[in-house]
Amino acid sequence: MEICCVGGYEEVGKNMTAIKVGEDVILIDCGFYLPGVIELQGENEIHYTRAGLRRVGGIPDERILDELGWRKKVKAIFISHAHLDHVGGLPYLIERYPNAEIFGTPFTIKVLESLIEDARVVVNNKINTIKPNSVVSVPGSKNPEFKVEFIHTTHSTLDCSFIAVHTKEGIFFYTLDFKFDDNPIIENPPNYSRLKEIGEIGVKVCIMNALYASREEPQGGEREAKKMLENAFSKINLKNRALFLTTFSSQIERLTSIVELASRTKREIVFLGRSMAKYVGCAIDIGKCPFKDKIKIIKYSRQVNSFLKKLEQERDKYVVVCTGHQGEEDSILDRISKGKTHFRFKHGDNLIISSSVIPTEVNIEARKKLDEKLKKMGVNLQTDVHVHGHGGKLDKEKLLNLIKPKHIIPAHGSLEQEKDVMNLAKERGYIEGKTSHLVKNGQVLKI
Ligand SMILES: [Zn+2]
């Protein structure tokens, strides 16, 4: 098989991989690279164009597929999960693949459909929702069909999958974002038994996520995050004071814990903003939002503004869940901190940030400024009440023990970060250049 490492092999983001088997090509993932504006995309109506995104390197540069003569052979596009760095680019590139069907699990497809709507593009491709742990047959043009399997895993949003492409040459295994969480809040645990079977059938090559590959300590599951939140709630003084929480709007399990703990305050729980409304709406649509009757969602900015006016007078009646944990410009927290709303933080108001700062220059700087402002206002600020969604070294080793690939290709990191996977591979007897391969965007491997 031939693999074109289109994007995401030199950075975190714009993930895309092409696999050519015989005369057919399939694509996996089609993400955004827009550090710092990920959440903003949901808050404002920003109109991106393909040309504009290409200019800023915001989408995978899949023009390489034209050079290779592969583009017109693309039969199908598979999306591993709903995060924007895996699905965000698709609305802007799909026009180039008129004959490709799109496949994803229910939450992923709901999010994709809402991104297509936001992008105001017409997509005529057939979009298929498939169940986690199921198999899709892709008919071959000259060669017989091959099967693509979605294997359920845990990560930090709903319905995440490993993707296994079964070919007569062996299995191509795509494992970007995952963290093994054996006791998730609402999801099923990872499908270990199928992973073991896949290993027994024989994996030829595995694309392996590089994030935290050298981190020895366990990352902790969502139950740990819930305990951290519980601890944060125990440190707040609610008397006549506002309570705000912020996290990733696609992190439905975390939001479930937040709502459960917030319910104990007996206050009304209000989710603010388009991004929250988008992802929670998708979770409701697929029947995976256990807190849907416990919250009120206020989506549009006019209603958000009038709610914030009311909150100023009745700060002890509500728990507010909103965006802005990365200090994104024009997010709700950003606007409040800049005095752009009728609500002002007062001394003793509470804010729990259930995320960590995404380590890019833009985010670090934006959060530093936000935190400084909030502290000046006297906000009782609790940060990093969070566990990461990417497994460390232990999880990566566990996966390799199960699937035993012949070849490993690191992805989802800078070339520097990807060396951690190369080192892990070396420890396990892989040989650089022969069975482990550090590649650049656009590189083609024949394996
Ligand atoms: Zn992800």
Residues whose N, C-alpha, C, O or C-beta is under 5 A from the ligand:
A	BS01	ZN	H83 D177
